[in-house]
Amino acid sequence: MTFGERHLHDHGHPHHDHPTGLRGAIREIFAPHSHDAADSLDNALESSAAGIRAVKISLVVLGITAIAQIVIVVASGSIALAADTIHNFSDALTAVPLWIAFALSTKAATRRYTYGFGRVEDLAGMFVVAMIALSAIVAGYEAIGRLIHPRHIEHLGWVALAGLLGFIGNEWVALYRIRVGRRIGSAALVADGLHARTDGFTSLAVVIGAAGVWLGFPLADPIIGLVITVAILALLRTAVRDVFRRLMDGVDPAYIDTAEITLAARPGVRSVRSVRMRWIGHRLYADAELDIDPNLTLAEAHQIAHGAEHDLSHAIPKLDTAVVHAYPAHAHS
C-alpha cells in the first residue's frame, strides 16, 4: 500500500553538540557548524523570500562599503587601492546568481521539472565555490609576486583605513548570510557568506600589511598575504564540502536516525524498512517504507501513514514533503 504525499511543517531539530571556547570560535569561523537547517522557517515561499532579502541587504552593505573605499581611493590617489576596491565590488556581484536562484525556487513545479526549480540554488552554490577558489588563486599569486618583487606601499594610513572598512563590511555580510543561510537551510547562501569572509580576510591582510610596513617590516605584506591564502583555502574546503553534499543528496545522518526512531514508535508499525531524504535547494524531501501489522484494514493503515507524516513534521526540520509507503509485515518485494 502506498499513501500519498502531503506538505509538512517543522517544529524542532535533532540535537547537536557545539564546540566551545577559543578552539570552538576559531572552528566556527573556518568551518561553520551546519545543522543542514537549524532555526526553522517552515514555509518554502517564506524561506525563499528570506534568502532574497539577505542577498539584497548584503548587496546594499557591500555597496556602501565599496563607495566608502572609492572615496578613500580618490582622496589618496592609490592605484593599488583602486584595484582592491574594484576586486571587492566585483566579488559582491556573485550574490546575483543566488538572487536569481531564490527567485526561481518560488516557481511552481512543471510536468518537466516535477520537483520544481530548487536545484538551481545548488548550481549557484557551485559558482560561489568557484569564486572562492579564484580568490585563493589571486591572493596566493599576488602574495608570491610581492615576495619575489617587493613593492613600495604609499598612503599607508589611507590604505589601512580602506582595508579596515572592507573587512568590517565583508565580515558583517558574511555573518548575516551564514546566519540566514542556516535558518532557511541554504548551503549556497552559507557558501556565499564564506565567500564574503574571504574578501574580508583579504582586506584584513591589507591592514596588517600596512602596519608591518609602517613598523619597518615590508615583508609583512606578502607574508600575511600567504597566510590569508591558506585561510581562504580552509574556507574553500568547507564550502566545497557543503555544496558537494547537497549535489550528492547528502543529509545529516542524525535526521535519518531521528526519522527511524520516530516512525518505529508509531503504534501499528512493526519495523522501518528504509528512510531516504534529499535536499532540493533549501527544502527537504523524505521517502519512507514501513512494515505494518498485516491484520489492519486499509483505512487503519492509511491512518498510520498519516500519523507517521505528522510525527515526522514535528521531528525533522525543513521537511517539505514526505511520501510514506506501508506494507503488510509478511509481504516482501
N, C-alpha and C positions, 0 to 999 in steps of 0.2 A: 504494500500500500504506500502510495506517495501522496503527501499532503502539500498543498500549495504554499507559496511564499507570502510573507507579509512583512510590512515595514516595521522596524523595531526602533526603540529609543533607549539610550544608555543612561545608567544611573550610578555606575561605580566602575572600579577597575582593579585588577589584580595588584597585590601589594609588591612593592619593590624596595630593596634596601638602597640607600643613597650613601656614597662616600662622604665623610665629614672631615673637618679640619682643613689645614693648608693643602694637603695632598688632594682632598676632595675638590677644593676650589680650583686648583690647577687642572685637575682632570676634567672638571666641568667646562673649562674654557676650551680645551682642545678636543674633548670628546663628550659633548653634552649628553647627559643621560636621556635615553629615549624610552618612553612608555609605548611608542608607536601611536598612542593617543592618550593624553593624560586628562587634564581638566576639560570636561567634555562640552562641546556644542552639539546637540543631538540632531539637528536638522541640517540636511545637506545644503539647502539654499542658504541658511544662516552661516554655515561654516565657509562656504564659497564667498559669500559677501564679506565675511571677516578677513579672508585671505586677500581679497581685492582692496579692502580698506587698509590692511597692513602695508601692501605694496604702495598705495597712494601716499600714505603718511610718511613712509620711509623715503619715498622719492622726493617729497617736499623737504624733509630734513636734510637729505643729501644735496638737494638743490641749493638750500640756504647755505650749507657748508661750502659748496663749490663757489658760490657768489662771494662769500667772505674771503675765500682763498684768492679769488680773482682780484679783489680789492687790494689784498696784500701784494699780489704779483705786480699790479700797476704801481703801487707805492714803492716797491723795492726794485723793480726792473729786472728781476731774476728770471733768466730764460729757463734754468733748470727747474725752478719752482713752477713756472708756467707749464712745463711738460708734466710734472707730477699732478698738477691740478686737472689737466686735460685727461690724464690717465684715470684719476678718481671719478671724474664726471662720466667718462665712457663706461667704466665698470658699473656705475649706478644704473645704467640702462639695461643691465642684464635682468632687472626685475620686470621689464616689459613682456618677455615671453611668459613669465609666470602670471602676469596680469591677464594675458590672453588665455592661458590655460584655465585659470579660475573662472573666467567668463564662459569658456566653452563647457566647463563641467556642469554649468547650470542648465544646459540644453537637454531636452528630453531624449531618451533612447530612441533609436530608429530600428527599422527592420534589418538594416545592415550592421549598425553599431548597437547591438541589443543590450550591452552593458553601459551604454552611454558614452560620454567623452572624457571621463575622469582620467584615463590613462595618459592624456595629453600632458597632465601635470607632471607625471613621472618623466616624460620625454623632455619637458622643460628643466627638470632636475638634472638630466644628463648634460644639458647645455651649461647649466650653472657649474657643474663639476668640471667641465672643460675649461671654463673661465678661471676657476681656482687653479687648475693645472697651469694655465697660461701665466697667471700671476706669479706662481712659483718659478717658472722658467725665466720670466722677465726679471724678477727680483734677484735670482741667482746669477744671471748673466750680467746685470748691472753691478752687483757686488764684486764679482770676479774682475770685471773690467776696471772698476775703481781701485781694486787691489793691485792689479798689474800696472795700471796707468793712473796714479793718484791725481785727483782734480782739486783745484783750489775752490773752496766754497766761500762765496761772498754773501753779504747781508745776513750774517748768522742769526741775528735777533729776529728778523722777518721770517727767515726760513723756519726757525724753531716755532714761532707763533703759528705759522701756516700748518706746520706738521701737527701741532697740538690741537688746532681746530679740526683738522682732518681726522685725527684719532678719536676725539670726543664725538664728532658726528657719526663716524662709521661704527664705533662701538655701541652707541645708543641704538642705531639702526639694527646692529647685529643682535643685541639683547631683545629688542622688540620683535624682530622677525622670528627668532628662535622661540620666544615665548608663545607667540600666536601660532606658529607652525606646530608646536607641541599640542596646543589647545585644540586645534582643528584636525590634527593628525596628518599634517602635510610634511613629508620628508623633503620635498622640493623647496618649500619655504624655509625649513630649517637649514638646508644646504645653502640657500641664498643668504641667510643670516651669517653662516660661516664665511661666505664669500665677502660680505661686508666686513667681517672681522679681519680677513686677510688684508684688506685695504687699510683698516685701522692700524694693523701691525706695521704696514709699510710706512704710514705717516708717523708712527711712534719711532720707527728707525731713523727717520729724518731728524726728529727732535734729539734723540740720543747721539746721533752722528754729529749734529751741530754742536752739542755740548762738548763732545770729545775734541772737536777741532778747536773750540774756544779755550779748552783746557790745555791745548798744546799737543794733542794726540790725534793727528789727522787720520791715522789708520782705523780709528774708532768707527768711522763712517762705513767702510767696506766690511769690516768685521761684524758690525751689528747687522749689516745687510745679509751676510751669510747666515747669521743666527735667525733672522726673520724668515729666510728661505726655508730653513729647517722647520720653523714653527708653522709656516704655510703648508708644508708637506704633511705635517701632523693633522692639520685641519682637513687637508685633501683626503687623507685616509678615512677620516670619519665620514665625510660627505659621500665618498665612493661607496663605503660600506652601507650606509643608509639607503642611498638611491638604488644600488645594485640589489639589495634585499627586496625592495619594492618591485623592481622589474622582474625578479625571480619569484614573486608571490610569497616572499618570506614574511612570517608574522612572529610575534613574541611567543615562544613556546608556553609561557605562563597562561596565555589566553586559551590554548588548546587544553591544558591541564584543567583550567577553571571550567571550561565548557563540558569536558568529560565528567567531572565531578558533579556539576550542576544537572546534567542530563541523567546520569546514573541514579541521582537521588529522587528522580521523579517517580511517583507511585505507578506501577504497571510496567516500568521499564526493566527488562531482565539484564540487558547489557548494552553498551555503546559500541557498535561495530566500528565506526570511524567518524572523525570530525575533520573537516577541511575548511580553511579560511584563506582569504586573499584580500589584499588591498587593491582598490581601483581608485587612483587619486587619493583623496583623504577619507574615503568611505570603506568600510569593512563588510565583506560578504562571507556567509558561512553556509556549509552544507553538512548535514549530519545524517547518519544512518543508525537506527535504533532497533534492537530486538525487544519485542514486547510480548506480554502474556498472550498466547495463541487463543485463549478462551474468550478474549474480549470481542465485543461487537465492533462493527465498522465505526459506529458513532462514538464508542468509547475510545477506540484507537485514535480517531480524529481529535478527541478532547485531550488525549495525552500529548499529541503533537502540538496542538495549540498551546497547552500549558507549558510544554518544553520551550517553545518560542518565547513565551512570556518570561520564563525563568532566565533564558539567555539574555533577554533585553536588559535585565537588571544586573547581570553578571559581567557582560562584555561591553566595554566602551566602544563607541563609534560603530556598533553593529547596525548596518543599514537594512540589510535583507538576509533572511535565513530560509533555506529550504530543508525541511525535515522529512526523511524517508523512514517509514515504520514498517517492520516486517514481523510476522509471527515468529516466535523464538525458534521453532523447529525447522523453519524454511531457510535454506541457504542457496544463494545463487552466485 
